[in-house]
Amino acid sequence: MRLMFVQSGLFSTVSSSFIVSMESNLSPDPSDTTNALLTQLVQIGLHNLTAAGFTPEDPASTWSPTASAVRIQMVAYASLSLSLLAAFGAVLGKQWIGYYKSKRYGRGSQEERGKRRQEMFDGLVTWYFDDVIQSFPVLLQLSLLLFEIALGAHMWYQQPSIAWVIIAITVSGFLFYLLTVMICLISPACPFQTPMSTVLRGTVHATGEFARCSLKLLSAALHTALRSLLLRSSTNFVDSEAQSLDQDSDVVVADDGTLSLDLPDMLPTSNLEAPSVKWLLETSTDPEVFITAARLVPLVEWPLDLDVSDMLPQLYDHFISCVGFDGQIVPSLEEKASACATALSYLYYGCVLHAHPDYINFFGSKKQDENVLYDVWRKDTANDTVVAMAVNLCLSGIPLDDISGPAANSVPALEQLLHLLPYHFVTGRVNQSIEVFAVEVISKLLSSSFSPSNQIIANCTVLACAMVGVQFDKQDIIRIDKRCS
């Protein structure tokens, strides 16, 4: 910001001096009036009264600037205004950044400070702070282009040969700028990045996303129409937008005879927890912080509108970094590998639910989901049940005999599985092994020596309803605590 402010000030000074030198074309030349009066006096001295006339000469009274001079001055003053506006934006940007740095943490406990920082960071993204800051250098670049145009046009009427030199240099610089922008659009890794290339890349990406979403919605509508005509599935799934707003009963019967559970609105929770954990996983270089954030993934409700698909390949890369040359987890990195495997499985469940009924490969075109998940399941023994369920979710037609391994006998592990099992039934990715395992999980939790909590009872009820074909909203499935249901 400081550098751009200095550059804007220097350029404004240079352009102002040129504008002052060109202002003579907007006002009459005083020497013209002096020369006209002297000529009139000479005619009077020569007794040529007819040529001298009977009134003093005043060329300024009939003078007006040429249209070309006015247009050149308009362009020059526009250039000066844009450079001053860029300097003003640099001052504002410096103030905004200073305010963000001083207020991003605030006071309070470590958790409150973390939520405050995440709230401030989300504000930067929501209000397009980076795009606004990047627009100020664009103003300065546009100001330079207008100044070159005004300078070339002015010299064209003074000395065309000099004007050709200015025009040639201006066109060469403009073409070079366009070339770098086009290269940056083709290759995001190109080092010649400019604010204009960033804006254009965002525009192209937004246009492509809009077209992709439109085609996706059209395909989903056609798929739903054909499915309603040809298929009657025992498990029906509806979104909250499709449910009636005036539906008061808790349990209703659909036209096809299946039960539909009308769940209340989600209880208000902090909408900063999931973005905070996502930010830590994406940016943290501290191993302890990364492991702590990965452990928080199963404990946080991940909104469906929060895109976490880009985190799956990243977590898989972290998991692979824990594997030694022998293909096994390095003993000193078992804790990190276990946290990555659990977080990857949970986030994969959310991505599948968000994309339902469509099928998307979330690990890229070069890595199939089933291969990645199977690789994690084969290497990770601490979370073999959770990861095995994720593999079964991806390949619902293939039963997994190892799904009820030793890790599924502890109450905490069973509670985790109790939260994940409804995903299989509401998305239709279920087979006999999953059905048997779901009954086993419910039986173990309700018949355990410890008295089941209200949350366990509620989650068991939701799972049982999903198994018999009760309709659910996506927001109710991602809910960690289903006691409000």
N, C-alpha and C positions, 0 to 999 in steps of 0.2 A: 504493500500500500504506500509506504513512504517513497519508494523508488518511482512508482507511477505518479505520485503527487509532484515530485520534482520534475519528471519528464513533461507532465502536463503544463507546469508553470513555465518551463523553458520554451516549450513549443508555442504557448500562448504569447510569450514575449516576442518571439520571432515573427509569428503571423501578424501581431499587432503592428510591428514596424513596417511590414509590407503593405498592410491595409492603409496605413497613414500615407505611404508614398503613392498609393493608387487612388486616394481620395480626391486628387486634383481633377480627375475626370468627371466628378459629380458636381463641380461648381465652376462658374465662369472664370476665365483667366483675367485678373485685374490689368495685366499689360495690354490686353486687347482694347480695353476702354482708353487707356493712355495713348496707344498708337492711333486710335480713331480720332481722338481730340487733337493730337499733334498734326495729323493729316489735314484736319479741318482748318487749323490755324495757318498751315502753309498755303492752302487754297485761298484763304482770306488775304494773306500777304501778297499773293500774286494777283489780287483783284479778280479772282475767279469765284465770284459770289454764287454763281449758279451751282458749281461743283461743291462749294463749301456748304450750301444750304443755310436755312434760317434757324435751325434748332441744333443744340449740342448733340453729338453722337453718344449713344448709350447702348453698346452691343449686349450688355448684360440683361437688358430688359426683354430681349427676344431670344436669349440663349436657353437651351434645355439639354440635359445629358442624353447621350445616345442610349438606345435600348441595350446594346451590347455591354456598355459600361455599367449599366444598372444590374444586368444579370451577373456580371463578373463580381461586382461588389456583394450581391446577394450570396453567392457561393462562398466568397471570402469571409463574410460575417457569419455564415453558417458554420464554417470551419472553426472560427474563433469561439463561437458559442459552444460547440461540441467539446472543444478542448477545455474550456472553463467548466463545463458540466462534468467532464471526466475528473478534473481536479476536485470538484465538489464531491463527487462520488467516492474518490479516494479518501477524503477526510471522513465522510460518513462511514465507509468501510472500516477505517481504523478505529472509529468510535464503537462500531458494532462488535468488532473482534475483542476490543478491550472490555466491553461489557460482558461478553460471553466468558472470557477468561476469568473475570472477577466474580461471576455469579454461578458458574457451572457446578460448583460443589456445595457452596453454602455452609450451613452449620447443622449440627445434629449428630446422630449416630452414623456409623459407617453405612448401614443399610439406607438410611434417609439421604445421605450424601450421594450414594450410588444412584438412587432413584432420581434425585435432583439432576445429576449429571446426564442421565439417560433422557430425562424430560427435556432438558436444554438441547441435547443432541437431536432428539426427534423433532424439536422445533426448527432446527437448521434444515433438516430434510423436508419437513412439511411445507415450509415457507420458501423453499428453493434458494437458500442463502448463497450457496456456491454459484448458482447460475446468475444471481444478481451481481455478485462480486466480479464474476468473469465478464459481465457486460460492460464494465467500466473501461477495460483496455480496448474493447471493440469500439467504444465511442472515440477513443484517441486515435485508433487506426482509421476510422472513417473520417475524422477531422483531418488527418494527414492527406488522405486521398482527395478530399474537397479542396484543400489548400493547393495541392499540385495541379488540380484542374483549373482553379482560378489563376494561378501563376502562369500556366501554359496559355490560357485564353488571353490574358493581359498582354503577354509578350507577342502573341500572334498579331495583334493590331499595332504593336510597336516595331518589332523586328521578327518576321516569320522564321528566319534561319535559326535564331536563338530559340524560338518557340519549338522548333522541331527537336532540338536537343532535349528540352524539358519533357516534351511528349514522349519521346523514345524511352527516356529513363523511367518515366512514370508507368508506361505500359509494361516495360520489362519487369519492374518491381511488382506490379499488380498480377501479371501472369505467373511470376514466381510464387507469390502468395497463394494464388488459386491452386497451383500445382501442389504445394505443401498441404493445403486443405484436402485436396482430393486423395493424396497419398495417405493422410491420416484417416480418412473415411474408409479406405480399402484395408489398411493395416492399423488396428488400434495400438500395436506395439511400436509404431513409428515414433521417433523422438521429436518430430517437428509438430508437436501438439500446440494448438492455439485455441483461444476461446471460441472462435468461429467454428473450428472443426468439432469441438465438443458440442456446441449447440446443434450443428447439422447432424452429428451422429445421434444425438438424442431425438431429433425430429424424425430421422429415418427409422430409428428403433421404435419410437412410439407409433409411427405409421404401420410398421410391420407387425407390432403387437396388436394393433387395432384390427388389422386384416386377419391375423391369426385367430384372435378371439371371436371375430365375426364368423369365420369359417367353423370354428369349434362349436359355437352356439348353434349354427345351422345344422352341423352334423349331429349334435346332441338332440336337437329337436326332431330331426328325421329318425334318429335311432330310437327315441322315446315313442314316437308315433308307430313305427314298425313293431317295436317290442310290445306295445299295448294291444296291437292287433294280433300278433302271432304268439305271444308268450303270456303266461300267468304264473309269476314266480311266487313262491311261498313267503319270500322275504321281500317286503316292499319298503321303499325308501323315499322319503319326501324331504324337501328343504323347508325351512321356516317360511320362505316367501310363498310356498304353495299352500300353507295351512291357513285356515280361515281365521281372521282376526277376532271374530265374535264367538269363537268356540269356547264354551264355558265348562263343559264336562271334562273330567280327567281321563276317562276311557270311553272311546267311541268305537262303533263298528263300521268298517268300510263297506262299500257296495258289494265287494267280492267276499265278504264274510270274515276278513282278517281283522284282528284287534288293532286299534291305533291308540297309543298312549299319548295324551296331550300334556306335555311337560311344561311347567311354568318357565318364565324367562330366567336366564342365567343370573345368579346373584352377582352383584357388582364386585368385581375383583380389580386388583391393580393391573392396568394395561401396560405397565412398564417392566414387568418381570420378564416376560418372554423376549422383548427387544433387548433388554439388558444382558440376558444370558447369550443371546445371539451375537451381540456386539463383543462380548468377552471371548466367545469361541472363535470369532473371526479375526480379532486383533491381538489377543493376549499372546505374549511370548514367554510368560512365566509358566513353567510346567505345573506348579501347584495351583495357580489360578485357573489354568485350563482344565485340570482334573476336577477342581471344585465346580466350575461352570458346567462341565459335562455331567457331573453327578446331579446337578439341579434340573437337567432336562426332563426326567420322569416326574418331577415334583411341580412342574410349571404347566399351566394351561396355555397351549399354543393356538392363538386365534387362526382361523382358516384364511383370513386375508393377509397373514404374515407369511411371505414367501421364504421358505427354508430349504427349497430344493437345492440351492447352491451350497448349502452346508453339508449335504450328504457326501459328495466327492472329497470335500475337505476333511471330514471326520474319517473317511476311509483312508486317506493319505496318512493321517496321523496314526491310524491303527497299523498300517503297513510299516511305518517307521519303527514300530515296536517289535517287529519280527526280525529275528536274526538270520544268519546265513543258512542255518539248518532248517529253516521254515517254521520254527517254533517261537513263541513269545519269549523275549529276553526276560529273565527273572526279575531284574531291577525295574522293568517297565510293565510288569503285569497290571499294576494299578491303573496306569494310563490306558493300556489296551482294553481293560475291562470297562472303564468309563466311556471310552470311545465306542465300543461295541454296543453298550446299552443305549447311549445317546443316539447312535446311528439307527438302531432298530426302532426306537420311539418316534424319531422324526420321520422315518420311512412310513410308519403307520399313518401319521398325519398327512403326508403327501398323497398316499393312496386314497385316503378318505376325501381329501380336497379334490382330487381329480376324478373321483367316481361320478358317473359310470365309465368314463374314459380310462384307457390304459396308457400310461406314459412311462418311458424309460428314464428314470431320474439320474442315472449315473453316466449319461452321455451315450453317444452312438457307438463308441468303441468298447464300452463296458456294459454288459447286460446286467440287469438288477439281480437276477437269480445267481449269476456267477459271482458277483461281488458279495452278496449275502452268504452264499454257501462257503465262500473262502473265509469270511469272518467267522462263521459258525464252526468250520473245521479247525481253526486255529485257536479260538477263544473257548476255554473250558469253564471259566467262571460264570459266564452268562449263556451257557449252551441252550437253555430252554427258551429264553427270550429271543435269542437270535434265530433259533430253530423255528419258532413261531413266525418270525418275519420271513424266513425262507418259505414256510408253508403258505403265508399270505401271498407271496409272489407266485408260487407254484401250487395253487390250491388243489390241483388234481393229483399231486404226488403225496402220499401219506409218509410221515416221518415217524419211525418207530422210537427214535430217541427223544421224542418231545416230552416225555414224562420222566426225565432223568432225575438224579439226586437233587439238583438245584431247585426243583419244583416242589420240594417237600416242606421247606421253611415257610412260615406265615408271611414274612415280608415278600418273598418271591411269589407266593400265591396271590398276594394283593396286587402286585405288579401285573401278573398274568390276568387277574380278574378285570383290570382296566383295559387290557389289550384285546381280550377275547371278543367283546362286542363288535370290534372292527371287522372281524371275519364274517360275522353274520349279516351286518347291515350292508356290506359291500358284495355279499354273495360269494365270497371266496372261502368256502367252507367245504370240508369233506368229513368222512366218518371219523377219522382220527381226531379232528378238532372237536367234533360233537362229543365224543367219548371223553376227551380231555376236559372239556368245559364242565361236564357233569361231575367229573372227578374233582376239579378245583372247587366247585360249589360245595360238594360233599365234605371235603377236607376242611374248608373254612367254617362251615356251619356246625360241624361235629368236632371241632378242635376242643382241647381241654380249656382253652381260654374263651371267655365269653366274647362272641363277636361284637364289634362296635356297630353303631348305627350306620357308619359309612360302608362297612363290609356288607351289612344286610342290604343296604340300598343298591350297592354295586352288584350283588348277587341277584337281586330282583330285576335289575336292568338287563343283566346277562340272560337270565331265564326268559324274560319277555322277548329279547332279541332272538332267542333260540326258537320260540314258537311263532315268530313272524309279526311281532308288534312293530308298528311304524315309529321311527325315531327321527329327530332333527339332528343334523350334523353337530350343532353346538352342544347338544346334550351328550353326544358320544365323547367329545373331547374333554368334557368336564371331569376333573379329577375327583372332586367331592360331589357325589350325586345324592346326598341326603336331601337336598332341596327338591329332588324329583319325586 
